[in-house]
Amino acid sequence: MREFRKRVLIDQVSIASRVEELAKEISMSHPEGNLLLIGILKGSFVFLADLVRKMAVSCEIDFAKISSYGSGTVSSGKLNVILDVGAEVKDRDVILVDDIVDSGLTLSEFREHVRKKGPRSLKTAAMINKTGRREKHVQLDYCGFQVKEGFLVGYGLDCDESYRYLPGIYVLEEECPADPPETCTVMGKE
């Protein structure tokens, strides 16, 4: 596996604080509860778990597995629904929960897929709104942080299935030299 430098973009404390704010906002917007939160796998699982533990209203959780990345670092632009939503969506208040909105293609196409199932309301939430490579507009009703660019890992975000375990959100930078200076932290060798 290639080794990268990592730079902290958003620390664990900031993430926890923002997730709590989002949970309060969602709970206040839906005081009747009975929400259906659909996590988009795999990246959203950490964010979704933290979010629901801070919510003050009842909710059902389901997952969908969709992909547009494969093993690369750039979206292929082709949506692949690997596992569709199993819960009943019709006449429900639904929130799609994703880790990151990058090109906007994945979430906008999946949102349309779910909209056709007849929810009463359909909103979106993402931990990261990355605007630098946006190809398709996506209305985010709940957003953790907005960034312009960088390949991000940690807090559920991955690079070729690695780095999801990191508690903060990091930017992967150029490959580290064989003898990195003290300012270079090699991923996986903390």
N, C-alpha and C positions, 0 to 999 in steps of 0.2 A: 504494500500500500504506500502511495506517495505520502510524504509528510509535509505539512503546511505550518506556517506561523498562524497563530490565532491572535485576534485582537478583540477584547471585550467590547461589545457594542451596547448591550443592555445587561446589567447585573441582576442577580437573583432577587435582591431586595426590591429593585424597581419593578421587576416582573410581578412579584407577589402583590405589591401595592396596586398595580394597574389591573391585575386580574380581579382583585377584590372590588375595585371601582366598577369594572364591567359587570360583575355579578350583581352588584347593587342596582346598577342601571337596568339590567335585564329584569330583575325581580320587581322593580318599581314600574316598569313598562308592562308587566304581565302579572298584576297582583292576584289574579284568579288562578295562576299556576297552570298545571296540566299541559306544559309545553312538551314538544318533541324536539330534542336536540340531536342532530345528526352529525356525528364527527366524521370527517373525511380522513380515512386512514392512509398512511400510518402516522403522518406528522402531527395530527391534531390531538392524539391521545393524551399527552401530558397537559396541554392547555385545557382540554375539555374536562379532565379529571379535577384539576385545580379549580376551574370555573364552577362546576356543579357543587363542589364542597363548600363554596362560599355563597351559593344562591340561597335565598330565603323562601323560595316557592317550589312546589313539586314539579318534577319533570321526568320524562321518560327519555332514555338514551338509546340511540341506535347508531349504527355505523354503515358507511359505504366505503368501498375501496375503489378508488379511481386513480388513474395515472396519466401523466403526460411527459414524464421525465425519463423513464428507463434508467440507465446507469450514467447518464450524462449530467452536466451541470446547467444545461439550457433546455427549456421546454421544447418538446418536439412539435407542439401545436396540435397533436392528435390525442383526443380524449379516449380513454379505454376504461369502461366500467367493468371492473373485475368482480365486485360484490355490490349488489344493489340494496337499497333500503328494504328491510323486512317488515318494519312496523307500518301500521295503517297511517297514511298521511292525510287522506281526504277529511276535510272539515276540521283540521287541527292547526294550531299555531305552531309553526315549525321554524327553527333556527338552524341553518347550516353552519357548522363550526369547522374552520380550517386553520392550519398553522400559518400559512403565508399566501398572500395573493401577489403574484409576480406578473406574468403576462396578462392575467385575467381570463385567459381562455378556459382553464379547467373549471373554475368556480362559476363563470357565466354559463357555460354549457351544462354543468351539472344542476345549476339553479333552474334552468329551463326544463331539464329532465324532471326535476321534482315538482315544479309548478304544474306540469301536465297531470300530476296525480291528484290535484284539487285541494291543496291546503287552504284553510281559511285565511291564514296570513303566512308569508314566507320572508324571513329576514336572514341576514348573513352576519357572521362574526368571524374575525380573523385576528390572530395575535400580531401579525406583521402585514402592513400594507406597503409593499415595495413598488414604488412608482416608476423607477427608471426604465423598465422594459415593457411598460403596459401597452398591450395591443388591443385589448377589449375593455371597455368601461365596465366596472363592477361597483354597484352601490353597496358599500359596507355600512350596515346599521350599527355595528359594534366593532371598534377597532382598538387594539392594544397600543401599537406603535406604528409610526410611519417612517420609512427610510427610503432613500433614493436608490441606492445600489449596493453591490457587494454580494458575495456568495455567503449566505448565513447558515450556521449550524448551531445545534444545541437546543435545549428545551423542546425536543421532539423533531426539530429540523435536522435533516441528514445530508450527507454527501456520500452517495453510493452505499447507503445503509449504515454508515458510521456516524458517530458523534451525537446521536440523539440523546445520550445520557447526560450531556453537559448541563449544569443547572442554570447557566446564563445563555445569552445569545451572543455568538461570536462571528466575526468576519474571518473567512479563510483568506490568507494572503499568499504571496508567492512561496514557492518551495523553499524550505530551509536549507542552508548549506550544511555540509558534513559536520563542521564544528560551528554550531550557531553561536552568535554573540549572546550575552545575557539578556538582551531585549527580545530575543526570539524564543518563544515557548513552542516546543514541538508538540503537536497534537498527540495525545496518548502517552506522553512522557512528561507529565507534570510533576 
